[in-house]
């Protein structure tokens, strides 16, 4: 990978990789384009030009209501959820040094689901309470898996094995909670578990946005250290990285990002698994590619939501169904590729 240096005044300079930079720019353009098209889709269709005019304050009253009150919050939630899930997945894949080390494979997504279902089924809590339960469940699961995987440090293979075991047990708890629920609560729980962006408004967006504004820059600021961790603890120590402290900060941030994203839209599967790997293959750059992963996650979730809304006629699907189908196909391809390469 060719690296270039951009020199600024005052002796400052920035190193960058042209392909990675172009990939990030392309993903940003793609995410914005899909977002504009998605905002214009619905029972009251709008052209991309009308959407842009409305966003700039030049639309009619009806257009402003459709965009600002109904569609824009949903799209912005999708952007934040996709970025949070993708960055969380990139962190865990880098820490575990395993492309299967994704939050929805090693139990964190299931932990958030158990937290939300506990509130819905056992306490008949509303949407806000279920969101809080998802955050608490994700955090408790993250701490538990970290402690169980600890043995003079946390190593990737142990984290993945413990996480897969925890995911299996938590899945059983999910099924048990469903069997204990009455018909109304079971229906609510099933709808929530599917993962959907329907009905998302500004009340779901602002807490999610606030968390992303704090944690995404924090994780991006540790990008170099995370890249060093991929080479192993000994190499990272030799390069001056405070390994355990860095790992704890990154894993805690990733768990919280995944938990908050799950609380906002439900357990949308496979975005955290596929987005970082697709970003890595697109940029062809070593390391976690955090910025590219975030934009890839947003673009993937926006595209999946457009497919769920338009590809099946009047029968709109929850976005989690589409990501599950696409992610399952990607997982099969990844397993075949890793097997041919002799890594599994």
Secondary structure as GFF3:
##gff-version 3
##sequence-region A 1 344
A	DSSP	beta_strand	3	7	.	.	.	ID=ss1
A	DSSP	three_ten_helix	9	11	.	.	.	ID=ss2
A	DSSP	beta_strand	13	17	.	.	.	ID=ss3
A	DSSP	alpha_helix	18	39	.	.	.	ID=ss4
A	DSSP	alpha_helix	48	55	.	.	.	ID=ss5
A	DSSP	alpha_helix	61	64	.	.	.	ID=ss6
A	DSSP	pi_helix	65	71	.	.	.	ID=ss7
A	DSSP	alpha_helix	72	96	.	.	.	ID=ss8
A	DSSP	alpha_helix	108	123	.	.	.	ID=ss9
A	DSSP	alpha_helix	127	149	.	.	.	ID=ss10
A	DSSP	alpha_helix	156	180	.	.	.	ID=ss11
A	DSSP	alpha_helix	183	194	.	.	.	ID=ss12
A	DSSP	alpha_helix	202	221	.	.	.	ID=ss13
A	DSSP	alpha_helix	223	229	.	.	.	ID=ss14
A	DSSP	alpha_helix	233	238	.	.	.	ID=ss15
A	DSSP	alpha_helix	243	265	.	.	.	ID=ss16
A	DSSP	alpha_helix	271	283	.	.	.	ID=ss17
A	DSSP	alpha_helix	290	310	.	.	.	ID=ss18
A	DSSP	alpha_helix	319	340	.	.	.	ID=ss19
###
